[in-house]
Amino acid sequence: MTAEPDATASPVEVVIEDSRWEADNLVGLAGRAGWAALDGVGLEPESFEISLLGCDDVRIAELNSMFRGNRKPTNVLSWPSGEDIPEEPGSEPVFLGDIALAWETCASEAEQGGTPFDDHITHLIVHGVLHLLGYDHETDEEAEEMEETEAKILASLGIRNPYE
């Protein structure tokens, strides 16, 4: 694993729609989680860009309805860009896609699970980044691979396995 970058080297660009995210340092969490996720699967984080939206349940329910036909809020959504991941880094970063997080749902899940909020958010960002990279959990085999990869990345950040 390569060294963690400073905040200016983050592969994640953060847009905050709900001011409650600012108090929880979403920018710092996104940079750390995005870097660890990319590095954890053997990619050079500085060669990629990701957009992250910190919103509320109303906004994520709208997005969920528009893109997945489900009118309910959810914790995290992701939209891969469809760009090919180059075998060798290029001079320009590759845009991997967009991730959105809903504050109320994330806060409720963290509280219900007895998980520190920052750890839960870090996990969800890692989860979203892996979706952008093509990981999924539609089958048992896919879910197992994705969960093992998430657990390995989170362990590198000192966060316990959320699946235990």
C-alpha positions in Angstrom: 0.0 0.0 0.0 1.3 3.4 -0.8 1.4 6.3 1.6 -1.8 8.3 2.3 -1.8 11.6 0.4 -2.6 15.0 1.8 -6.1 16.4 1.2 -5.1 18.2 -2.0 -4.2 14.8 -3.6 -7.6 13.2 -3.0 -9.1 11.3 -5.9 -12.6 12.4 -4.6 -14.2 15.7 -5.4 -17.0 16.4 -2.8 -20.2 18.3 -3.3 -22.1 19.0 -0.1 -25.9 19.7 -0.5 -26.7 19.1 3.2 -24.6 21.1 5.7 -24.7 18.4 8.3 -22.0 16.6 6.2 -19.6 19.5 6.7 -19.6 19.0 10.5 -18.7 15.3 9.9 -15.7 16.1 7.8 -17.0 14.4 4.6 -14.2 15.8 2.5 -11.5 14.2 4.7 -13.3 10.9 5.0 -13.9 10.8 1.2 -10.2 11.4 0.4 -9.0 8.8 2.8 -11.5 6.2 1.8 -11.2 6.8 -1.9 -7.4 6.6 -1.7 -7.5 3.4 0.3 -10.1 1.7 -1.9 -8.2 2.5 -5.2 -4.8 1.6 -3.6 -6.3 -1.5 -2.0 -7.2 -3.0 -5.4 -3.8 -2.2 -6.9 -4.6 1.0 -8.7 -2.8 4.3 -8.5 -5.3 6.7 -6.7 -3.8 9.8 -8.3 -4.8 8.4 -11.7 -8.5 8.6 -11.0 -11.3 11.0 -10.1 -14.6 10.4 -8.3 -17.4 12.7 -7.5 -19.2 12.4 -4.2 -22.4 14.0 -3.2 -23.3 14.5 0.4 -27.1 14.9 0.5 -30.2 14.1 2.6 -32.8 11.4 2.4 -35.2 13.4 0.2 -32.6 14.0 -2.5 -31.3 10.4 -2.5 -34.9 9.1 -2.7 -35.3 11.3 -5.8 -32.1 9.9 -7.3 -33.0 6.3 -6.3 -36.4 6.8 -8.0 -34.9 8.3 -11.2 -32.1 5.8 -11.6 -33.4 2.6 -10.0 -37.1 2.9 -9.9 -37.2 2.7 -6.1 -38.8 5.7 -4.4 -37.2 5.1 -1.0 -34.1 6.6 0.5 -31.0 4.5 0.7 -27.5 4.9 2.3 -25.3 5.0 -0.8 -25.8 5.1 -4.6 -23.1 4.9 -7.3 -23.0 5.5 -11.0 -20.0 4.2 -12.9 -18.8 6.5 -15.7 -18.3 3.6 -18.1 -14.7 4.7 -18.8 -12.2 2.0 -19.3 -9.7 1.6 -16.6 -6.3 1.9 -18.3 -3.6 -0.7 -17.7 -1.0 2.0 -17.4 -1.7 5.4 -15.8 -2.1 8.3 -18.3 -1.3 12.0 -18.0 -5.0 12.8 -17.3 -7.0 11.2 -14.4 -9.8 8.8 -15.5 -13.2 9.8 -14.1 -14.7 6.6 -12.5 -18.1 8.0 -11.7 -20.4 9.4 -9.0 -21.4 8.4 -5.5 -24.1 9.9 -3.3 -24.6 9.4 0.4 -27.8 10.3 2.4 -27.1 11.8 5.8 -30.2 10.6 7.7 -30.0 7.0 6.5 -26.3 6.8 7.2 -26.6 8.3 10.7 -29.4 6.0 11.6 -27.6 2.9 10.4 -24.4 3.9 12.3 -26.4 4.4 15.5 -28.4 1.2 15.1 -25.3 -0.8 14.3 -23.3 0.7 17.2 -20.7 1.8 14.6 -18.8 5.1 14.8 -20.3 7.4 12.2 -17.0 8.1 10.5 -16.2 4.4 10.2 -19.7 3.7 8.7 -19.2 6.5 6.2 -15.7 5.3 5.3 -17.2 1.8 4.7 -19.9 3.2 2.4 -17.5 5.3 0.4 -15.2 2.2 -0.1 -18.3 0.2 -1.1 -19.3 2.9 -3.6 -15.8 3.1 -5.1 -15.8 -0.7 -5.5 -19.1 -0.4 -7.4 -17.5 2.2 -9.7 -14.8 -0.4 -10.4 -17.2 -3.1 -11.4 -17.6 -5.0 -8.1 -21.2 -6.1 -7.3 -23.1 -8.2 -4.8 -25.9 -9.7 -7.0 -24.7 -13.3 -6.5 -23.3 -15.0 -3.4 -19.9 -15.3 -5.0 -19.8 -11.6 -6.0 -21.0 -10.5 -2.5 -18.3 -12.6 -0.9 -15.5 -11.1 -3.1 -16.8 -7.6 -2.6 -17.1 -8.0 1.2 -13.6 -9.5 1.5 -12.2 -6.7 -0.5 -14.0 -4.1 1.6 -12.8 -5.8 4.8 -9.2 -5.8 3.6 -9.4 -2.1 2.7 -11.1 -1.1 5.9 -8.5 -3.0 7.9 -5.8 -1.0 6.3 -7.5 2.1 7.7 -7.9 0.5 11.2 -11.6 -0.1 10.8 -13.2 -3.3 11.9 -14.9 -5.7 9.4 -18.5 -4.5 9.2 -19.6 -8.0 8.1 -18.5 -9.8 11.2 
